[in-house]
Amino acid sequence: SWRLTPTFTLSYGLRWEGTFNPTPDADNDFLLSTLRGVTFPIGKSIDPTQIPDQFGQFGPRVGFAWNPGSSKTVVRGFSGIYYARSPMLLFSDPMSLFRVPPGNLTVTLPYQVPATNPNDTLFEQFALIGINLNTTPLGSLPQLTPAQLNAIASALGINSNPYSGVSVTGVDTDFKNPRATQVGGGVEREITPNLSVGADVLYVKTDNLQRNRDLNIGVPAPRATDPAQRPIFPARPLPTLAQVQIRESSAESEYTALTLSSRLRRRWALFNANYVLSKSMSDDDNERDSGGVLFENAFDLGPEWGPARLDRRHQFNGYAVFFLPYGVDLSTTFRFLSGLPVDATIGRDINGNL
């Protein structure tokens, strides 16, 4: 902090943060060999054996406070870069999916077999390893082990590994923690000894936000007979697996706000009221989502940019504190909000986020 003049103070600093991420337990030879060296049509690859550490998180920041010749007015401004942590929930599946046995992996039965193979039902495939579902009580249905799944696959002659056709989730090789660049300023003026008003502006641009993306999809082509030209996605380029999701840091958001505030103090009470006019935009609204995708087309994320799920254009809030006898305080608060965004062309909340 540097006080340049009696009425102007400059504050500045530099913060560094680092994250040592864990190393996944990856010894599933089938999954590792299936994914090794594969570049998907979207241009990305997946390395299940690592989660990138974060060491380049430098956050400079600066601020000032200025009293322009009057003790009743103060002007403030600030700017800085801030980093957020990535919750371990995002890494729980990538940490355990590629081990033997996997921690959270779904195998769908019955296995798909050629039309010439008569063992195409769940009953027949269980029977291949000596399990008769006709004589098995509903309360004690079998819980198959990886060895039993492997035995079914081998008996069908489709694959010597039971993990064929499963969905997996990893972490992008370029994954980064969220980063917010902020800039703001404001002015506060004392109208009377007990009444002050203020106005503040804030702009926050956030990048490296987490997004779930399925890599195992082909390049889409428009539907020739569809007037809307909605894309058709061909067969999965890696047919031995279903979804191949990654946690990547490609999403962004933007927040702009104007805040008008007032504070009134009396010997018996304190009143504070604020009005906020704001706009919040983003291209992915998931927050610590451990699975699933929210976009329409992984090859074109531009149309995803729009009002954020939490966008509130108008907010009015405040509180009051009453100082009662015998050292007792009584407080209350209020808050009024405008509605959440809804696409008027659809007429309903089609993505179920309200």
Secondary structure as UniProt FT lines:
FT   STRAND          2..5
FT   TURN            6..7
FT   STRAND          8..19
FT   HELIX           29..35
FT   TURN            36..37
FT   TURN            41..42
FT   TURN            48..49
FT   STRAND          54..66
FT   TURN            71..72
FT   STRAND          73..83
FT   HELIX           89..96
FT   TURN            97..98
FT   TURN            115..116
FT   HELIX           122..127
FT   TURN            128..130
FT   HELIX           133..135
FT   HELIX           138..140
FT   HELIX           146..156
FT   TURN            162..165
FT   STRAND          168..171
FT   TURN            173..174
FT   STRAND          179..192
FT   TURN            193..194
FT   STRAND          195..214
FT   STRAND          221..222
FT   TURN            224..225
FT   TURN            227..228
FT   STRAND          231..232
FT   TURN            239..240
FT   STRAND          244..266
FT   TURN            267..268
FT   STRAND          269..282
FT   TURN            298..299
FT   HELIX           302..304
FT   STRAND          306..307
FT   TURN            309..310
FT   STRAND          314..324
FT   HELIX           325..327
FT   STRAND          328..337
FT   TURN            344..346
FT   TURN            350..351
//
